[in-house]
């Protein structure tokens, strides 16, 4: 059975946050630290510190938990920069849905 992880990364000054979901936490953190995607949010804001993580057995539970963490961070850290994989995924699916309706 696969495990899924929700995690929060931050930078040196703890004023930028990134939440994500992965099935391989060690690999994913290494990708952030080594800036595999140089133009990504985590590379731009130098996110390297794992602030928090939690393990789940279902991807749906993990995604729901990430959305809760996202809401919490936006509510209690309003002056911080913030990025979430779940929010980006929702934007992409909304764009795809719009394109499908147009065709």
C-alpha positions in Angstrom: 0.0 0.0 0.0 1.3 3.4 -1.0 1.6 6.2 1.5 0.9 9.9 0.7 2.3 12.9 2.5 1.2 16.4 2.9 4.0 18.8 3.6 4.8 22.5 4.2 8.1 24.1 3.2 9.4 27.5 4.1 12.4 29.7 3.6 15.2 31.0 5.8 13.0 33.9 7.2 9.9 31.7 7.5 7.7 34.2 5.6 7.0 32.2 2.5 5.2 28.9 2.5 4.5 26.0 0.1 2.2 23.1 0.6 2.3 19.9 -1.4 1.2 16.3 -1.7 3.5 13.5 -2.7 3.9 9.7 -2.4 7.7 10.0 -1.9 8.5 12.7 0.6 12.3 12.3 0.6 12.5 12.5 -3.2 10.1 15.5 -3.3 12.0 17.5 -0.7 15.3 16.8 -2.5 13.7 18.1 -5.8 12.8 21.3 -4.0 16.2 21.7 -2.4 18.1 21.0 -5.7 15.8 23.3 -7.7 14.9 20.6 -10.3 12.6 23.2 -11.7 14.6 26.5 -11.6 11.6 28.7 -12.4 9.3 27.1 -9.8 7.9 28.9 -6.8 10.1 27.0 -4.4 13.2 27.8 -6.4 12.3 31.5 -6.7 11.7 31.9 -2.9 14.5 29.5 -1.8 12.2 27.1 0.0 14.3 24.4 1.6 13.1 23.9 5.2 10.5 21.1 5.9 8.3 22.8 8.4 5.7 20.0 8.8 4.4 16.8 7.2 1.7 14.2 7.8 1.2 10.7 6.4 -2.0 9.4 4.8 -3.0 6.1 3.2 -5.4 7.7 0.7 -4.5 10.3 -1.9 -8.0 11.9 -1.4 -7.4 12.2 2.3 -4.0 13.8 1.6 -5.5 16.3 -0.9 -8.2 17.3 1.6 -5.7 17.8 4.4 -3.5 19.9 2.1 -6.5 22.2 1.3 -7.1 22.6 5.1 -3.5 23.5 5.7 -3.7 26.0 2.8 -6.7 27.6 4.3 -5.1 27.8 7.7 -1.9 29.4 6.3 -3.8 31.9 4.3 -6.0 32.8 7.3 -3.3 33.0 9.9 -0.3 34.2 7.8 -2.0 36.8 5.5 1.2 38.8 4.9 3.2 35.8 3.7 3.8 34.6 0.2 2.1 31.4 -0.4 1.8 28.6 -3.0 -0.1 25.3 -2.9 -0.1 22.4 -5.3 -3.8 21.8 -4.7 -4.7 25.4 -5.7 -2.6 25.1 -8.8 -4.3 21.7 -9.7 -7.7 23.3 -9.3 -6.8 26.2 -11.6 -5.5 23.8 -14.2 -8.6 21.6 -14.1 -10.9 24.6 -14.3 -9.1 25.7 -17.4 -9.4 22.3 -18.9 -13.1 22.2 -18.0 -13.7 25.6 -19.8 -11.9 24.3 -22.9 -14.0 21.2 -23.0 -17.2 23.2 -22.7 -16.1 25.5 -25.6 -15.6 22.5 -27.9 
